[in-house]
């Protein structure tokens, strides 16, 4: 958390406020937030960089600068805010990028981008080559080039349990615990089903389910399930995730909670039969 829809929501919110701005200063308040390069080099390289584009790749925010990519992975508790420069620091602020002009004769911007991260798991990279960070990621599930046939072929080429495979970012980029549980329920597939046992018909159902839950998640600005990510409402439309003990929306059977690959997993034991 956050997953693809939450990150996409943040990107869409930040984009109009960031594109075109010039970074004049960086304040690194928690050195381990920075994965690459060194703090000294980071501060020197990022100064004077203009923000050209704000986008997303999987769960990464990709802020394209004049000469670099600034990647931000929010992990468990990261969040980003646009604030006035005069706004006071908060307890869990880890990185601050100040905007303005490097020419003293020009009007200063007066705003800053703040990366706040309570649990300190979030990471930031400043790289020239994007592949240094995202080169190992799998396909984007919402990409126009990603198809049900591609998913079927990829499932057949592995012999792994469905849920851990879907969570593997090198297999499919951006899926997380929430949306994987939801998609598997819609497709009526058990999370422990072996990937290479999924036939073409069920692969198409799974493909459509992944598309459905991610697009709906984005439409509802993601899911807000705790104090970390706010503003979304997809949690009000969960079918199985976090609903153990409650009735399945399909058949009324009580939803149960399993642990799959050390991750909490929610299924309907009637709709999602192992091997189906």
C-alpha positions in Angstrom: 0.0 0.0 0.0 -0.3 2.2 -2.0 -0.7 0.1 -5.1 -1.1 1.1 -8.8 -4.4 3.0 -8.5 -3.3 4.9 -5.5 0.0 5.9 -7.1 -1.8 6.8 -10.3 -4.1 9.0 -8.3 -1.2 10.8 -6.6 0.5 11.3 -10.0 -2.6 12.9 -11.5 -3.0 15.2 -8.5 0.6 16.3 -8.5 1.1 16.7 -12.3 -0.5 20.1 -12.8 1.4 21.6 -9.8 4.8 20.2 -10.7 5.3 20.3 -14.5 7.4 23.3 -15.5 8.8 24.1 -12.1 12.5 24.3 -11.4 14.1 22.7 -8.3 16.3 25.2 -6.4 17.1 23.2 -3.3 16.8 19.8 -1.7 16.6 19.1 2.0 17.3 15.5 2.9 16.0 15.0 6.5 16.4 11.2 6.6 19.5 10.1 4.6 18.3 6.5 4.1 15.3 7.8 2.1 17.8 8.3 -0.7 18.7 5.0 -2.5 20.9 6.7 -5.1 23.2 8.7 -5.5 25.0 9.9 -2.4 23.3 12.8 -0.5 26.0 15.2 -1.5 25.8 14.3 -5.2 22.0 14.3 -5.1 21.8 17.8 -3.8 24.3 19.1 -6.4 22.7 17.2 -9.4 19.1 18.1 -8.7 19.6 21.8 -8.2 18.4 23.7 -11.3 16.6 20.7 -12.8 13.3 21.5 -14.5 10.4 19.1 -14.1 9.3 18.1 -17.6 6.9 15.3 -16.9 5.2 13.4 -14.0 4.1 9.9 -14.7 4.0 6.4 -13.1 5.6 3.1 -13.8 4.2 0.2 -11.7 4.2 1.6 -8.1 6.9 4.1 -8.9 6.4 7.8 -9.4 8.6 8.9 -12.3 9.4 12.7 -12.2 11.3 13.4 -15.5 13.7 16.2 -15.0 15.9 18.1 -17.5 18.7 15.5 -17.2 17.5 12.9 -14.8 14.6 10.7 -13.6 13.6 11.2 -10.0 11.9 7.9 -8.9 9.9 7.7 -5.7 8.5 4.5 -4.3 6.1 5.2 -1.4 6.3 1.7 0.0 4.1 1.2 3.1 3.5 4.8 4.4 5.0 7.3 2.0 3.0 10.3 0.8 3.7 13.5 -1.2 2.4 17.0 -0.6 2.7 20.4 -2.3 3.1 23.0 0.4 4.1 26.7 0.8 7.7 27.2 1.5 6.8 28.8 4.8 4.9 25.7 6.0 6.5 24.2 9.1 8.3 20.9 9.0 6.3 17.9 10.2 7.7 15.0 12.3 7.9 12.5 9.5 9.0 14.7 6.6 12.0 12.9 4.9 12.8 14.9 1.8 11.8 18.4 0.7 12.3 19.9 -2.8 12.0 23.6 -3.0 11.0 25.4 -6.2 11.8 28.7 -7.7 14.4 30.1 -10.0 18.1 29.8 -10.0 18.3 33.4 -11.2 17.9 35.9 -8.3 16.3 38.5 -10.5 13.3 36.3 -11.2 10.3 35.8 -9.0 10.5 32.9 -6.6 7.9 30.1 -6.8 7.3 29.9 -3.0 6.3 26.2 -3.0 7.9 22.9 -2.1 7.3 19.1 -2.6 7.4 17.2 0.6 7.9 13.5 0.9 6.5 12.4 4.3 7.0 8.8 5.4 6.1 7.6 8.9 7.6 4.1 8.7 10.7 5.2 6.7 10.4 2.4 4.1 10.0 4.8 1.1 12.9 5.3 -1.2 14.0 7.9 -3.8 16.4 7.5 -6.7 18.0 10.2 -9.0 19.3 8.5 -12.1 20.1 9.4 -15.7 19.0 6.0 -17.1 15.5 5.0 -16.0 16.4 1.3 -16.5 18.7 1.5 -13.5 15.5 1.5 -11.4 12.7 0.1 -13.4 14.5 -2.1 -16.0 13.5 -5.3 -14.3 9.7 -4.6 -14.1 7.1 -6.6 -16.0 4.5 -5.3 -18.3 2.0 -2.6 -17.2 -1.4 -4.3 -16.8 -3.3 -1.3 -18.2 -1.0 -0.8 -21.2 -2.6 -1.0 -24.6 0.0 -3.6 -25.6 -0.8 -5.9 -22.8 -3.3 -8.6 -23.8 -5.2 -11.6 -22.4 -3.1 -13.8 -24.7 0.1 -12.3 -23.3 -1.1 -13.1 -19.8 -2.0 -16.6 -20.8 1.4 -17.3 -22.3 3.2 -15.8 -19.3 1.1 -18.0 -16.9 1.8 -21.1 -18.9 5.6 -20.4 -18.9 5.7 -20.5 -15.1 4.8 -23.1 -12.5 3.9 -20.9 -9.5 0.9 -20.2 -7.3 -1.3 -17.5 -8.8 -1.2 -14.9 -6.1 2.5 -14.8 -5.4 3.1 -14.7 -9.2 0.7 -11.8 -9.7 2.4 -9.9 -6.8 5.8 -10.5 -8.5 6.6 -7.1 -10.0 8.8 -8.7 -12.7 5.8 -10.7 -13.9 3.2 -7.9 -13.8 4.0 -4.4 -12.6 1.8 -2.6 -10.2 -0.4 -5.3 -8.7 -0.5 -5.5 -4.9 -2.4 -7.4 -2.2 -5.7 -5.6 -2.4 -6.2 -5.6 -6.2 -4.9 -9.1 -6.6 -7.4 -10.5 -4.1 -10.2 -8.6 -5.8 -9.2 -9.7 -9.3 -8.9 -13.4 -8.4 -12.4 -13.3 -6.8 -14.0 -11.8 -9.9 -12.2 -14.4 -12.1 -13.2 -17.1 -9.6 -9.7 -18.4 -9.3 -8.1 -19.7 -6.1 -4.9 -17.9 -5.2 -3.1 -21.2 -4.7 -3.9 -22.5 -8.2 -0.8 -23.3 -10.3 -0.3 -20.7 -13.0 0.4 -23.3 -15.7 -2.9 -25.0 -15.0 -4.9 -21.9 -16.0 -6.5 -22.4 -19.4 -7.0 -19.8 -22.0 -10.6 -19.1 -20.9 -9.7 -18.5 -17.3 -6.7 -16.4 -18.3 -9.1 -14.1 -20.2 -11.4 -13.9 -17.2 -8.4 -13.0 -15.0 -7.1 -10.4 -17.5 -10.6 -8.8 -17.7 -10.8 -8.9 -13.8 -7.4 -7.2 -13.4 -8.4 -4.5 -15.9 -11.7 -4.0 -14.1 -10.4 -3.6 -10.6 -7.5 -1.4 -11.5 -9.6 0.9 -13.6 -12.3 1.1 -11.0 -9.7 1.7 -8.3 -8.4 4.7 -10.3 -11.9 6.0 -11.0 -12.5 6.0 -7.2 -9.1 7.6 -6.4 -7.8 4.4 -4.9 -8.6 2.8 -1.6 -8.2 4.4 1.9 -7.9 1.6 4.4 -5.8 3.2 7.1 -4.3 6.5 8.2 -1.6 6.4 5.5 -3.4 7.0 2.2 -6.4 9.3 2.3 -9.0 10.5 -0.2 -10.0 7.3 -2.0 -13.2 5.4 -1.7 -12.6 2.1 -3.4 -12.5 0.4 0.0 -16.3 0.9 0.1 -16.6 -1.4 -2.9 -14.3 -4.3 -1.9 -15.7 -7.7 -2.8 -13.4 -9.8 -0.6 -10.3 -7.9 0.7 -10.6 -7.3 4.4 -14.1 -8.8 4.5 -13.4 -12.1 6.2 -16.5 -13.2 8.1 -18.8 -11.3 5.8 -20.9 -12.7 2.9 -19.6 -13.1 -0.6 -21.4 -10.7 -2.9 -21.8 -13.5 -5.5 -23.2 -16.4 -3.4 -23.4 -15.3 0.2 -20.8 -17.8 1.5 -18.7 -16.4 4.3 -15.4 -15.0 3.1 -12.4 -16.5 4.8 -8.8 -15.2 5.3 -5.8 -17.3 4.3 -2.1 -16.6 4.4 -0.4 -17.0 1.0 3.2 -16.2 0.7 3.1 -14.5 4.0 0.4 -12.1 2.8 -3.1 -11.9 4.1 -5.4 -13.3 1.4 -9.2 -13.2 1.2 -11.4 -15.6 -0.8 -14.8 -17.0 -1.1 -14.4 -20.8 -0.6 -17.4 -21.5 -2.8 -16.6 -19.2 -5.7 -12.8 -19.8 -5.6 -12.2 -23.5 -5.5 -8.5 -24.6 -5.7 -7.8 -26.0 -9.2 -10.8 -24.3 -10.7 
